[in-house]
Amino acid sequence: MNSLINDHLCETRNNLVEEIKLLSDTQFNAKPDTNSWSIAQVCHHLTLTEESFVRVIAWGLKQENSQQTERKNVHLIADRTKKIPAPEIVEPAEDFFTVQQIIELLDDSRKKLTTFLDTIEDPSILAEKSFKHPVFGELPLDQWVEVIYIHEQRHIEQIKEIKDLIKVEN
């Protein structure tokens, strides 16, 4: 895997864990309002997204007719002024999660991602194949990997907003 992308994945995940690790479980599960997600749900969504991306990239690699497609400005996903509804498959559960449970789920989903990426003998193949993304349309598979940390950065900003709304002292 591209070491710069790997660095971004690590840095972003570390930033996420820093944002949540000192929260009480009550704060973690508090919703600013009935139509919003709790911080726990945001994090659960991130684990579901990461795991679904692994499946998508695997499917994309198996597609015989998958072809190279134009590169997209995936950094647009970080723009929180544009509301993007989560596809049903990555909608978080309404369950009560502990911070520790979610940190373990985050570790698990990241392990699945890195283990999977490490099995790809020639990572350059990721730039040569694509799969349809719900926001960007046909997206090169290497950009699917890039979207993981950009999407996570988007949600770190959301977590900071939720903390302000539920009055978490920093």
N, C-alpha and C positions, 0 to 999 in steps of 0.2 A: 504494500500500500504506500502511496505517496506520503513521505514523512511529514510534509507540511499539513496535509489533511489529518494525519494521525495526531500531530501536535495540536491542531484545532479541536479535534475530538476530545483529547485529554484535558486541555485547558478549559473548554466549555463545560465538560462534565465536572471538573473540580470546582468551577464557579457555581454550578448548580448545587452541588453538595454543600458548599459553604453557605448558600442562601437558606438551605432547609435544615441543616444539622442541629441548630440550637433551638428550633421551634418545639413547643410542647405539642403533644399529639392533638390536643384540643385546637390550638392555633392552626396546626397543619390541616385539619379537617373543616375549619370554619369557612363558610361561604360569605362573601360580601353581600350577596342577595340570592334570592331563590333561582334566578336565571343564570347564575355564574358558577364556575367551577371553584372548588377549594384548591389550595396548593397541592394537597395530596392527589386530587384528580388530575391536575396539570401534570404532575410527575408520573402518574399512572398512564396518562395519555402518551407521554414521552417513551415509556417502556414499550407500550403497545406499538407505537409508530416505529421504533427501532427494530422490533421483532418482525413487523410486517415488511419493512424495507429489506431485511435479509431474505425473506421469501420472494419478494419482487425481483431482487437482483439475481437470485438463483433461477427464477423463472426466465428472466431476461437472457441469462447466459445459455439456457437450454433451447431458446427459440432459434429455429433454423433460419427463419426469414427475417430475424431481427437485423437491423442495419444501422449504420452510422447515421446520426441525425445532427442537426445544428445544435451548437451549444447555446444554452439559455442563461440569462442573468438570474441565477438562482438566489442571489442576494436580495432579490425583491421580496422573498418570503419573510425577511426580517422586518418589513414595513408593517407595524402594528396598526396603522391607520386603515389598512385593508383587512376587514374581518373575513376570515376563511373558515367556513364551517368544517369541523372534523368529519371525515368519512366515518360511517357507522362502525366500521371494523376497528377503528382506533379511538372510539368514544370511551372515556373512562367509566369504571364502575362507580356506583353510589356508595360502595362499602366504606367503612371506617378503616383507615390505614394508619399504622404507626409510622413514624419517621424511619425507624429501623427497617421495617418491612419494605418500604419503598426504596431505601438505599440498597437493600439486598436485590430487589427487582431490577433496579438500575444497573447494579454490578452484573447481574445475570444477563440482561439484554445486551450489555456492552461486550461481555465475554462471548456471547453467541455471535455478535457481529465480527469481532476480531478473529475468532476461531474460523468463521466462515471465510472471511477475506484472506486469511492465511492459507486456505486450501486452494486459492486461485493461483495456478502455476504462473501464468503470464498476465499480470494485472492490466497490461495495455489493452487487453480484450474488453475491459470495462468501457473504454472510450469508443470502441467500435460497435457496440451493441446498445440498444435502447429499449425502454419500456414506457408505456403511457403513465404519466403522473397526473393526479387529479387537478393540479393547478397549472402545470407547465406543458401538458400534452407529452408528446414523445420526448423523452429525456435520456441522454446518454447515461449508462449505468454508473460511471464514475461520478457523475453529478448527483445521482441519488445518494451516494455516500456523503458528498459535500453538503447536501441538504440536511443531513442528520444534525450536524452541529449548528448550522444556521437556524434551523427550526428550533433547536434547543435554546439558542441565544434569544430568539423571539419570546419563548416561554419563560426564560429567566426574567425578562423585562415584565412579563405579565405577573410573575410571582412577586416581584418587587412592588408592583401596583397593588396586588391583593394584600400584601403585608401592610401597606399604608392604609388600605381601606378597613382592615380588621384591627388596626392600631397595634401592630407589633413594634416594640421598641428595638432599634438596631444597636 
